[in-house]
Amino acid sequence: MTEQTSLANFFTVLFSAAMAIMLGALYVLLPAFARVRDDPRLMPCLAYAGLLAATLFLADAANPLEHPAWAAIVAFLLAGYLPAPRAVWHLCVTTHAAKRKNAETITFQSS
């Protein structure tokens, strides 16, 4: 079992967890905004680098990296974030295409 986080590390854990959440969301949203606005400068690389740093800082402050199972979970989560922007984009495109097709079908049938 892992040790509890010390009081000295409490704010470090709190801040790095908040940064991991915010940078994870930013990493997923930036490619979508880049495609919608046709602006390739909105690259998610810096957001992923920040997410990586915040996650490793959080894992170090919260002490799970000392155990191989927790280190594997952290690595699995970071690897899972890599395909996330593309998956979210394809999910949105597919969902909106299905809505558009249903709307056209309903309009055509009601005429």
Residue, then its C-alpha position, 0 to 999 in steps of 0.5 A: m500500500t502507498e503512504q499518505t501524502s504528507l502535509a507539506n506535499f498537499f498543495t503540490v498535489l492539489f496544484s499539480a492535479a488541477m494542472a493535469i486536469m486543465l492541460g488534459a482538457l486543453y490537449v484534447l480541445l486544441p486540435a479541434f479548434a485548429r481544424v475548425r479555424d484552419d489554424p495549424r499554429l494551435m498545436p497540442c504538443l505544448a499542452y501534452a508536454g505540460l500534461l506529462a510534466a504535471t502528471l509526473f510531478l503529481a505522481d512524484a508528490a503523491n508517492p505512487l511511482e514507488h510501486p510498479a503497479w501505480a507506475a504502470i497505471v500512470a504510464f497507461l494513462l499518459a499513453g491513453y491521452l496520445p490518441a484522445p484528440r483524434a478520437v474526440w474529433h472523429l466522434c464529433v464529426t460522426t455524431h454531427a453527420a448522423k444528426r444532419k442525416n436524420a434532420e434531412t430525412i425528417t424534412f424530406q418525409s414531412s414534405 
